[in-house]
Amino acid sequence: MTLAPTSIAALQDALATSRPGPVRLAGAGTKARASAGPPRLDLRGLRGIGAYDPAECVLTALAGTPVADIEAALAAHQQYLPFDPTHVRAGGTIGGTVASGLSGSGRYRYGGVRDFIIGARIVDGHGRLIASGGQVVKNAAGFLTHHALVGSAGRLGAIADVTFKVFPRPEARGTLRAPCRSLADALAAHERLRATAMDLEALDLVTTAAGGFAVWVRLAGAADALPARVARARGLLACTAEVLTGDDDAGVWGDAAELAWAADAAAVVKVPTTPSRVLTVVGALTGLGTCRVQCGGVVTLLATDHPADAVDRVLARHGWRGVVVQGAAHGCLLGAAAPSAFGDRVRRALDPDQRFH
């Protein structure tokens, strides 16, 4: 039976009365595509913006609230979520965004989901409401449960609501898209831009199914200063680059956040990396599919049709780790084992009955 609470009280009751069996959480299903079986706990009815103070740049929303609704509310006050949420057009929820830990290319300048979430409430397997953080931006000491929720894939409890700090929207944006002859050329151009102090909003390196390579650069800020900054970045690329502005700029990064480049792939796997390892990582993964290196080289997304165990073997052979962020095996950890005694203690504390998987 599928339970579909529409309030936090109903969520608590659903978890308390459904004990002791395991619970599988689900939102809009934008990341766990084609997963087997119906959800036991559907959180899409748990929606609505509970509090929003534009002057304080803080917003609280229930976990099932579509990110599109949040972005619309923020846009009315010229504000936005700088970590560049993914799967917005597909109907992704804010709770699913936190649970997946997946940020878009805009993470490069300001940071990811974890850097913007300042509070959350979760319901544990007994139906108890647990609060972490708050609704103000401040420094805090000690263990922050709301940070542990980022990338937890529903293993710690059911997210009830979350609080984020938000930013003013930039006045103007522009994008450079530069095709390159080889991976080495693309990486060299990528590194020239990464080494500058240009305050880029996004810096990606992309491979294509046809064996091509490109560097994508986005700049944002004051409208009168943007043309000069774009021209400087274009010179540093040292290759032919297309300049996109307005709707064209918004469209290409909107498609990137929707993972449109991976639309036909069976799965998308996120592999943490470092700028110095990009050449090795992309070289090893291109045999499995197409890659998008994001955030200046700290994460690589692999779009693949290969079975999870094939990707697992390649990652393990190099001592790398990965996680399936889209596809039927959503949340599955791949590659080199990385046991965490502290992580195990957190899971036992928040889910001692192992109800969440």
FENVENPE-V904933 format. One record per backbone hydrogen bond with DSSP energy under -0.5 kcal/mol. NH is the residue of the N-H (numbers start at 1). CO is the residue of the C=O. E is the energy in kcal/mol with one decimal. If there is no record, write none. Layout:
nh->NH co->CO e->E
nh->NH co->CO e->E
This chain:
nh->3 co->40 e->-2.6
nh->11 co->7 e->-2.0
nh->12 co->8 e->-2.5
nh->13 co->9 e->-2.3
nh->14 co->10 e->-2.5
nh->15 co->11 e->-2.0
nh->16 co->12 e->-2.3
nh->17 co->13 e->-2.7
nh->18 co->14 e->-1.0
nh->19 co->16 e->-0.7
nh->21 co->18 e->-0.8
nh->23 co->355 e->-3.8
nh->25 co->23 e->-0.5
nh->26 co->41 e->-1.9
nh->33 co->31 e->-1.3
nh->35 co->32 e->-1.3
nh->40 co->24 e->-1.1
nh->41 co->24 e->-1.9
nh->42 co->3 e->-3.1
nh->43 co->26 e->-2.9
nh->43 co->41 e->-0.6
nh->46 co->43 e->-1.4
nh->47 co->45 e->-1.6
nh->50 co->48 e->-0.7
nh->50 co->60 e->-1.3
nh->51 co->60 e->-1.6
nh->53 co->58 e->-2.5
nh->54 co->52 e->-0.6
nh->56 co->53 e->-0.7
nh->57 co->53 e->-1.1
nh->58 co->53 e->-1.4
nh->59 co->164 e->-2.5
nh->60 co->51 e->-3.4
nh->61 co->162 e->-2.3
nh->62 co->48 e->-2.6
nh->63 co->160 e->-2.6
nh->64 co->46 e->-2.6
nh->65 co->62 e->-1.9
nh->67 co->92 e->-2.9
nh->69 co->66 e->-0.8
nh->70 co->66 e->-1.4
nh->71 co->67 e->-2.9
nh->72 co->68 e->-2.0
nh->73 co->69 e->-2.0
nh->74 co->70 e->-2.4
nh->75 co->71 e->-2.6
nh->76 co->72 e->-1.3
nh->77 co->74 e->-1.8
nh->78 co->75 e->-1.8
nh->79 co->74 e->-2.2
nh->80 co->167 e->-2.3
nh->82 co->80 e->-0.8
nh->84 co->81 e->-1.5
nh->86 co->102 e->-0.6
nh->87 co->257 e->-1.6
nh->91 co->88 e->-1.6
nh->92 co->87 e->-2.9
nh->94 co->65 e->-2.2
nh->95 co->63 e->-2.8
nh->97 co->93 e->-1.8
nh->98 co->94 e->-1.8
nh->99 co->95 e->-2.8
nh->100 co->96 e->-2.2
nh->101 co->97 e->-1.3
nh->102 co->97 e->-0.7
nh->103 co->101 e->-0.6
nh->104 co->83 e->-1.9
nh->104 co->84 e->-0.8
nh->107 co->104 e->-1.7
nh->108 co->105 e->-1.8
nh->109 co->106 e->-0.8
nh->109 co->201 e->-1.1
nh->110 co->106 e->-1.1
nh->111 co->107 e->-2.0
nh->115 co->112 e->-1.2
nh->116 co->112 e->-0.5
nh->116 co->113 e->-1.7
nh->117 co->113 e->-1.7
nh->118 co->163 e->-2.7
nh->119 co->163 e->-1.3
nh->120 co->132 e->-2.5
nh->121 co->161 e->-2.3
nh->122 co->130 e->-2.6
nh->123 co->158 e->-2.7
nh->124 co->128 e->-2.3
nh->125 co->350 e->-0.5
nh->127 co->124 e->-2.0
nh->130 co->122 e->-3.3
nh->130 co->128 e->-0.5
nh->132 co->120 e->-2.5
nh->134 co->118 e->-1.9
nh->138 co->136 e->-0.7
nh->145 co->143 e->-0.8
nh->147 co->144 e->-0.9
nh->148 co->144 e->-1.4
nh->149 co->145 e->-1.2
nh->150 co->147 e->-1.1
nh->151 co->98 e->-2.4
nh->152 co->149 e->-2.1
nh->153 co->99 e->-2.6
nh->155 co->152 e->-1.7
nh->158 co->123 e->-2.3
nh->159 co->157 e->-0.6
nh->160 co->121 e->-3.2
nh->161 co->121 e->-1.4
nh->162 co->61 e->-2.4
nh->163 co->119 e->-2.9
nh->164 co->59 e->-2.9
nh->165 co->116 e->-2.3
nh->166 co->57 e->-2.3
nh->167 co->80 e->-2.3
nh->169 co->78 e->-3.3
nh->172 co->221 e->-1.6
nh->174 co->219 e->-2.3
nh->175 co->244 e->-2.8
nh->176 co->217 e->-2.7
nh->177 co->242 e->-2.4
nh->178 co->176 e->-0.5
nh->178 co->215 e->-2.9
nh->179 co->177 e->-0.6
nh->180 co->213 e->-2.9
nh->186 co->182 e->-2.4
nh->187 co->183 e->-2.8
nh->188 co->184 e->-2.2
nh->189 co->185 e->-2.3
nh->190 co->186 e->-2.5
nh->191 co->187 e->-2.5
nh->192 co->188 e->-2.0
nh->193 co->189 e->-1.7
nh->194 co->190 e->-2.2
nh->195 co->191 e->-1.9
nh->196 co->193 e->-1.2
nh->201 co->218 e->-2.5
nh->202 co->218 e->-1.5
nh->204 co->216 e->-2.6
nh->205 co->293 e->-2.3
nh->206 co->214 e->-3.0
nh->207 co->291 e->-2.7
nh->208 co->212 e->-1.8
nh->211 co->208 e->-1.9
nh->213 co->180 e->-0.8
nh->214 co->206 e->-2.0
nh->215 co->178 e->-2.4
nh->216 co->204 e->-2.6
nh->217 co->176 e->-2.7
nh->218 co->202 e->-2.4
nh->219 co->174 e->-2.9
nh->221 co->172 e->-2.3
nh->225 co->222 e->-0.6
nh->226 co->222 e->-1.1
nh->227 co->223 e->-0.6
nh->229 co->225 e->-1.6
nh->230 co->226 e->-2.7
nh->231 co->227 e->-2.3
nh->232 co->228 e->-2.0
nh->233 co->229 e->-2.4
nh->234 co->230 e->-2.4
nh->235 co->231 e->-1.9
nh->236 co->232 e->-1.9
nh->237 co->233 e->-1.8
nh->238 co->234 e->-1.0
nh->239 co->234 e->-0.6
nh->242 co->177 e->-2.6
nh->244 co->175 e->-3.0
nh->244 co->242 e->-0.5
nh->246 co->173 e->-0.6
nh->248 co->245 e->-1.3
nh->249 co->245 e->-0.9
nh->250 co->246 e->-2.4
nh->251 co->247 e->-2.5
nh->252 co->248 e->-1.9
nh->253 co->249 e->-1.6
nh->254 co->250 e->-2.1
nh->255 co->251 e->-2.5
nh->256 co->252 e->-1.7
nh->257 co->253 e->-2.2
nh->258 co->254 e->-1.5
nh->259 co->256 e->-1.2
nh->260 co->255 e->-2.8
nh->262 co->259 e->-1.7
nh->263 co->260 e->-1.5
nh->265 co->262 e->-1.6
nh->266 co->304 e->-0.6
nh->267 co->304 e->-1.9
nh->268 co->326 e->-2.4
nh->269 co->302 e->-2.6
nh->270 co->323 e->-3.0
nh->271 co->269 e->-0.5
nh->271 co->300 e->-3.1
nh->272 co->270 e->-0.5
nh->273 co->298 e->-2.0
nh->277 co->274 e->-1.8
nh->278 co->274 e->-0.6
nh->278 co->275 e->-0.9
nh->281 co->277 e->-3.0
nh->282 co->278 e->-2.9
nh->283 co->279 e->-2.0
nh->284 co->280 e->-1.9
nh->285 co->281 e->-2.0
nh->286 co->282 e->-2.1
nh->288 co->285 e->-2.3
nh->289 co->285 e->-0.7
nh->290 co->303 e->-1.5
nh->292 co->301 e->-2.1
nh->293 co->205 e->-3.4
nh->294 co->292 e->-0.6
nh->294 co->299 e->-2.8
nh->296 co->203 e->-2.2
nh->297 co->294 e->-1.4
nh->298 co->294 e->-1.2
nh->299 co->294 e->-1.2
nh->300 co->271 e->-2.5
nh->301 co->292 e->-2.5
nh->302 co->269 e->-2.8
nh->302 co->300 e->-0.5
nh->303 co->290 e->-2.8
nh->303 co->301 e->-0.5
nh->304 co->267 e->-2.5
nh->304 co->302 e->-0.6
nh->305 co->288 e->-0.6
nh->306 co->288 e->-0.5
nh->310 co->307 e->-0.8
nh->311 co->307 e->-1.6
nh->312 co->308 e->-2.6
nh->313 co->309 e->-1.9
nh->314 co->310 e->-1.6
nh->315 co->311 e->-2.5
nh->316 co->312 e->-2.7
nh->317 co->313 e->-2.2
nh->318 co->314 e->-1.2
nh->319 co->315 e->-0.6
nh->319 co->316 e->-0.9
nh->320 co->315 e->-2.9
nh->322 co->334 e->-2.1
nh->323 co->270 e->-1.7
nh->324 co->332 e->-2.3
nh->325 co->268 e->-2.4
nh->325 co->323 e->-0.7
nh->326 co->268 e->-1.3
nh->327 co->31 e->-3.3
nh->330 co->327 e->-1.6
nh->331 co->324 e->-3.2
nh->332 co->329 e->-2.5
nh->334 co->322 e->-3.2
nh->336 co->320 e->-3.1
nh->344 co->340 e->-2.4
nh->345 co->341 e->-1.9
nh->346 co->342 e->-2.2
nh->347 co->343 e->-2.3
nh->348 co->344 e->-2.4
nh->349 co->345 e->-2.1
nh->350 co->346 e->-2.5
nh->351 co->347 e->-2.7
nh->354 co->351 e->-1.8
nh->357 co->23 e->-0.9
